[in-house]
Amino acid sequence: MIYVLASASPRRRELLALLGIPFEVHAPNVEERLDPAWTAAQAARALARQKAAAAARDFPGDCVIAADTIVEIDGILLGKPTDAAGAARMLRLLSGREHRVITGVCLRRGEDERVFSQESLVRFYGLSDEEIGAYVRTGEPMDKAGAYGIQGRGALLAEGITGDYFNVVGLPAARLARELKSFIGEGSF
């Protein structure tokens, strides 16, 4: 059995490597659509399940690890921005406020799966239009939920975090290790 990361995210690759989990990367082509009726946790779990199911077709006997991260504020779900203007709008919405970051994770092996989500709270400093514009021009916000990367220059935006930092990066590392051990069994990695 091998572990398969169903994600193209370099951050998720780094976190799995940090845990000492040997893995291969297989990023399935899944169109991410958010149902407006979903809560942030439901959306994150559903998208992780879709990615895991797609990857599991190519790796039926192996353990697939898939994740999706959603940012939520005022009941609004923020995925990845589609353009610079969208990124700036998201950052203005988050400016000076606290928001939730939810990562859904799906572990799948054959027909067996375990799905869970982890939540962290992030509070942003108040951001000027100049600060937002400068950050957007770095390009960093474009492939990240909520238009920021806490592990990069986005760290300058955050006043504080309550909960798992790695969850905000995109994978709740400690919980994932425990869930994997329980899902696969003792001595899994």
PyMOL commands that set and color helices and strands:
alter all, ss='L'
color gray80, all
select helices_A, chain A and resi 10-19+40-56+84-94+129-137+140-143+145-147+153-156+165-169+173-184
alter helices_A, ss='H'
color red, helices_A
select strands_A, chain A and resi 3-5+23-25+63-73+76-78+98-109+112-124+158-162
alter strands_A, ss='S'
color yellow, strands_A
deselect
rebuild
show_as cartoon
